[in-house]
Amino acid sequence: MDRIRLFLIELLLGASNRLLRGARRLLWPWRPRKPPERICVYRIGNVGDTVCAIPALWAIRQTWPSAKLMVLTSPGTLTLPGAREVLGGEDWIDDIIVYAPSDMKRPRSLWRLIKNLRGRKIDLWVELPIGAAALGRNLRDMLFARFAGAGYGIGWRQSRVRLWRPLQSERMTHPNEVQRLLGILRDEGIVPHDSAPKIWSGPEETREAERLLAAARATGRPLVAVAPGAKRATNWWVTDRWIEMVRDLDRQKCHPVLLAGKADTALCNEIAERAGCDVTNLAGRTTIPQVGAILRLCTMIVCLDSGLQHIAAAVGTRCVTLMPARNLRGIWDPEGNHVILERRVPCHTCYLEVCPHDNLCMREISVDDVKEGVRNLLAGLRAGSC
């Protein structure tokens, strides 16, 4: 039965992507012969979604170095950070256009956005779709690009189906988000010539990171970032376990550095107060570029599935990630060689926003599991084998 289901999944994915290719040929029958001068990349999401798209954005920039590169995005809720906060200081991105989801529902706001985009005379539209984008959403976004006046468009892809998701997680191999997006571009002939640029490394960010960590670095201990927060409740771990982890890092002669956004400031304050050891608490005190610079100075990070794990991976800092089992296995693993702690439970690959089982898959990750992961990674780093 599983073989039949897997065959049907592949059949549905193949049929959907053939339909998307056919729809694209109807909307754009001829591929332009001259290089594009104005490129719009459509990528929605928050910090992690944007950071995972950086290698793909860099591949586009390398392919057309003289083109004007703009990013069209929405963070979902405008109070949440997204592409503007992640990429706003990078000089190889020419413009970032942010819209609210409500703009797509109000005819006047939608027309204003379309008019804005048409005025930019976009030669090439590059879609970097979210992994969960279904056929209908891809077709809708394709039509939107056409109405926005794009001279040509690429990138629409369905990567998974909603049927038998636990089976897809157990029996199929899924690339992480960085590689999935690069694979979409690779199929279009867009291949990066070298690794992504060194982001969040400007002099201002570096000076501020060094200032914030001055007292911690003076201890002479390796700095280990601890990021206990996450946007989604199904990713959370037990507070008392975070406190025990911070204490254990202190016992291992490391200096814990708490990092989080403003929403998780109270959590970090509680951890710092109850840990009873020397901790640097920077929760809610940094911008994303500053966090990138701080993580570059840290030996590793212990974190949940969150934007911070992807920022750490982007700057070359190793992660010990506590991964929930709500998603297909591997799709949100940070890019690179990291320690991923994940436990299979009967309800895995649920894709729920609120867990009815008190975050069972996260509670199955014990403090001892995390301690072992940290110690193994520290030993490897100290021995130079990682």
C-alpha positions in Angstrom: 0.0 0.0 0.0 2.8 2.4 0.8 4.4 1.8 -2.6 1.1 2.7 -4.3 0.8 5.9 -2.2 4.3 7.0 -2.9 3.7 6.4 -6.6 0.6 8.5 -6.4 2.4 11.3 -4.6 5.1 11.4 -7.3 2.4 11.2 -10.0 0.5 14.2 -8.5 3.7 16.3 -8.1 4.7 15.5 -11.7 1.3 16.4 -13.0 1.1 19.6 -11.0 4.5 20.8 -12.2 3.8 19.9 -15.8 0.6 22.0 -15.5 2.6 24.9 -14.1 5.1 24.7 -16.9 2.2 24.7 -19.4 0.5 27.7 -17.8 3.8 29.6 -17.9 4.2 28.9 -21.6 0.7 30.3 -22.2 1.4 33.5 -20.3 5.0 33.9 -21.6 5.3 32.1 -25.0 8.7 33.4 -25.8 11.8 33.5 -23.6 13.7 36.9 -23.9 16.9 36.8 -25.7 18.6 39.8 -24.0 19.6 39.8 -20.3 17.1 41.3 -17.9 17.7 44.8 -16.7 15.1 44.8 -13.9 14.5 41.6 -11.8 11.8 41.2 -9.2 12.2 38.2 -6.8 9.0 37.3 -5.0 9.7 35.7 -1.6 7.3 36.0 1.4 8.0 35.0 5.0 9.8 36.1 8.1 13.4 35.9 9.2 14.1 32.2 8.6 12.3 32.2 5.2 14.4 35.2 4.1 17.7 33.9 5.3 17.2 30.6 3.6 16.6 32.5 0.3 19.9 34.4 0.5 22.0 31.9 -1.5 19.3 31.9 -4.2 19.2 35.6 -4.3 23.0 35.7 -4.5 22.9 33.2 -7.4 20.5 35.6 -9.2 22.7 38.5 -8.5 25.8 36.7 -9.8 24.0 35.6 -13.0 22.9 39.2 -13.8 25.4 41.4 -11.9 24.3 44.6 -13.6 20.6 44.2 -13.3 18.5 46.1 -10.8 17.5 43.4 -8.2 14.3 44.1 -6.2 12.6 41.8 -3.6 8.8 41.8 -3.3 7.8 40.3 0.1 5.3 40.2 2.9 6.1 39.1 6.5 2.5 38.0 7.0 2.0 40.4 10.0 3.7 43.7 9.5 4.8 43.9 13.1 7.0 40.8 12.5 10.5 41.1 11.0 11.1 40.0 7.5 13.2 40.7 4.4 13.5 44.5 5.1 15.1 43.8 8.5 17.3 40.9 7.2 18.4 42.4 3.9 18.0 46.1 4.3 21.7 46.9 4.8 23.0 44.7 1.9 24.2 46.8 -1.0 23.7 44.1 -3.6 19.9 44.3 -3.1 18.6 47.4 -4.8 15.1 47.6 -3.4 12.7 45.8 -1.1 9.0 46.2 -1.5 6.8 45.1 1.4 3.1 44.7 1.3 0.5 43.5 3.9 -1.6 40.4 3.2 -4.7 42.6 3.5 -3.5 44.4 0.4 -4.3 41.3 -1.6 -7.9 41.3 -0.4 -8.9 44.9 -1.0 -9.3 45.8 -4.7 -8.0 49.3 -4.3 -4.9 48.2 -2.4 -4.3 45.4 -4.8 -4.5 47.7 -7.8 -2.2 50.2 -6.1 0.4 47.4 -5.7 0.0 46.2 -9.2 0.3 49.7 -10.5 3.5 50.2 -8.5 5.0 47.1 -9.9 4.0 47.8 -13.5 5.7 51.2 -13.2 8.9 49.4 -12.4 8.9 47.7 -15.9 10.0 44.3 -14.6 11.9 42.3 -17.2 12.1 39.1 -15.2 10.0 37.8 -12.3 11.6 35.1 -10.2 9.3 33.2 -7.9 10.9 31.6 -4.8 7.8 29.9 -3.5 7.2 28.7 0.0 7.5 24.9 0.3 3.9 24.4 1.2 2.6 26.4 -1.9 -0.1 24.2 -3.6 -1.0 24.2 -7.2 -3.7 26.8 -6.8 -1.4 29.3 -5.0 1.3 28.9 -7.6 -1.2 29.6 -10.4 -2.5 32.6 -8.6 0.9 34.0 -8.1 1.8 33.4 -11.7 -1.2 35.4 -12.8 -0.3 38.1 -10.4 3.2 38.4 -11.9 1.6 38.6 -15.4 -0.8 41.4 -14.3 2.2 43.1 -12.7 3.7 43.5 -16.1 6.6 41.0 -15.8 8.2 40.5 -19.2 9.0 36.9 -18.3 8.6 34.7 -15.2 10.2 31.6 -13.7 10.3 29.6 -10.5 6.8 28.3 -9.8 7.1 24.8 -8.3 5.0 22.5 -6.2 7.3 20.6 -3.8 4.9 18.5 -1.8 1.3 17.4 -1.6 -1.0 17.4 1.4 -1.9 13.7 1.2 -0.1 11.1 3.4 2.3 13.6 4.9 3.7 11.2 7.6 4.5 8.7 4.8 6.3 11.5 2.8 8.3 12.3 5.9 9.3 8.7 6.6 9.9 7.4 3.1 10.9 10.3 1.0 14.1 12.5 1.1 13.5 16.2 1.2 16.1 18.9 0.7 16.3 21.7 3.2 14.9 25.0 2.2 18.2 26.5 1.0 18.8 23.6 -1.3 15.2 23.4 -2.5 15.3 27.0 -3.7 18.7 26.6 -5.3 17.3 23.5 -7.1 14.4 25.5 -8.5 16.9 28.0 -9.9 19.3 25.3 -11.1 16.5 23.9 -13.3 16.3 27.3 -14.9 20.0 27.4 -15.6 20.8 29.8 -12.7 23.8 28.4 -10.7 25.8 30.3 -8.1 29.5 30.7 -9.0 30.6 30.8 -5.4 29.2 30.8 -1.8 26.8 33.5 -0.6 28.3 36.9 0.4 29.5 37.6 3.9 26.4 39.2 5.3 26.0 41.3 8.5 29.7 42.0 8.7 29.7 45.7 8.3 31.9 47.8 10.7 28.9 49.2 12.6 27.4 45.8 13.3 30.8 44.4 14.2 31.6 47.2 16.7 28.2 46.9 18.3 28.6 43.1 18.7 32.0 43.5 20.2 30.6 46.2 22.6 27.7 44.0 23.7 30.0 41.0 24.2 32.9 42.8 25.8 32.3 41.6 29.3 31.6 38.0 28.1 34.7 37.8 26.0 36.8 39.1 28.9 36.0 35.9 30.8 38.1 34.0 28.2 35.5 31.3 27.9 34.0 30.2 24.6 30.7 32.0 23.9 27.7 29.8 23.4 24.5 31.4 22.2 21.3 30.1 23.6 18.0 31.0 21.8 15.0 29.6 23.6 12.3 31.5 21.6 10.4 30.6 18.5 7.5 32.2 16.6 5.4 29.0 16.6 4.2 27.5 19.9 4.6 24.0 18.6 8.4 24.6 18.5 8.8 25.5 22.2 10.8 23.5 24.8 10.3 23.4 28.6 11.6 26.5 30.4 13.1 24.5 33.3 15.2 22.5 30.8 16.6 25.7 29.2 17.6 26.8 32.7 19.4 23.5 33.3 21.1 23.8 29.9 22.5 27.3 30.8 23.8 25.9 34.1 25.4 23.0 32.3 27.2 25.4 29.8 28.6 27.3 32.8 29.8 24.0 34.3 31.5 23.2 31.0 33.5 26.5 31.2 31.4 28.2 28.5 29.7 31.6 28.7 26.0 31.5 27.8 24.7 34.4 25.7 20.9 34.6 25.5 19.5 35.8 22.2 15.8 36.4 21.3 13.4 38.9 19.9 11.3 41.2 22.0 8.5 38.7 22.2 10.7 36.3 24.1 12.4 38.9 26.4 10.4 37.8 29.5 11.4 34.1 28.9 15.1 35.0 28.6 14.9 37.2 31.7 13.4 34.3 33.7 16.1 32.0 32.5 18.9 34.4 33.3 17.5 35.1 36.8 16.9 31.5 37.7 20.1 30.0 36.2 22.2 31.4 39.1 25.3 31.8 37.0 27.0 34.4 34.8 24.9 34.9 31.7 24.9 37.7 29.1 21.2 38.4 28.3 20.8 40.3 25.0 17.2 39.4 24.4 15.3 42.2 22.7 18.3 44.4 22.5 19.7 43.8 19.0 18.8 44.2 15.4 19.1 41.2 13.0 22.4 42.4 11.5 23.8 42.8 15.0 22.6 39.3 15.9 24.5 38.0 12.8 27.6 39.8 14.0 27.2 38.4 17.5 26.7 34.9 16.3 29.8 35.2 14.2 31.7 35.6 17.5 30.0 32.6 19.2 31.4 29.1 19.2 27.9 27.6 18.7 24.2 28.1 19.3 21.7 26.0 21.1 18.3 26.8 19.6 14.9 25.8 18.4 13.6 25.7 14.8 13.6 29.5 14.4 15.1 32.3 12.4 18.1 32.4 14.7 19.3 28.9 13.7 19.3 30.0 10.0 21.1 33.3 10.8 23.8 31.2 12.7 24.2 28.8 9.8 24.5 31.7 7.4 27.4 33.2 9.3 29.1 29.8 9.8 28.2 29.2 13.4 27.4 25.6 14.3 23.9 24.8 15.7 22.5 22.3 18.1 18.9 22.5 17.1 15.9 21.1 18.9 13.6 20.3 16.0 9.9 19.6 16.3 8.3 16.7 14.4 5.5 18.8 12.9 7.1 19.2 9.5 8.5 16.9 6.9 11.8 15.7 8.1 14.8 17.8 7.0 13.0 20.6 5.3 13.9 23.2 7.9 17.3 21.9 8.9 19.9 24.7 8.9 22.3 24.6 5.9 25.6 23.0 6.7 26.9 20.4 9.2 24.9 20.7 12.5 23.5 18.6 15.3 19.8 18.1 14.8 17.8 16.6 17.7 14.4 15.3 16.6 12.2 12.7 18.0 9.6 10.7 16.1 6.2 10.5 17.8 2.9 8.8 16.5 1.5 12.2 15.6 4.5 13.5 13.6 4.1 15.6 10.5 0.9 17.2 11.9 1.6 20.7 10.6 -0.5 22.0 13.5 -0.1 25.5 14.9 -1.1 24.4 18.4 -0.3 21.0 19.7 -3.1 19.0 21.4 -0.5 16.8 23.1 1.5 19.5 25.0 4.3 19.5 22.5 5.0 15.8 22.9 7.7 15.7 20.2 9.6 18.5 21.9 9.2 17.1 25.4 10.7 13.8 24.1 14.0 15.7 23.6 15.6 15.4 27.1 18.1 17.7 28.7 20.6 14.9 28.6 20.1 14.6 24.8 20.9 18.3 24.4 23.9 18.1 26.8 25.3 15.3 24.8 24.8 17.1 21.5 26.6 20.2 22.9 29.5 18.3 24.4 30.1 16.3 21.3 30.0 19.4 19.1 32.3 21.3 21.6 34.7 18.4 21.6 34.8 18.3 17.8 35.4 22.0 17.6 38.1 22.0 20.2 39.8 19.0 18.4 39.4 20.8 15.0 37.5 17.9 13.5 34.3 19.8 12.9 
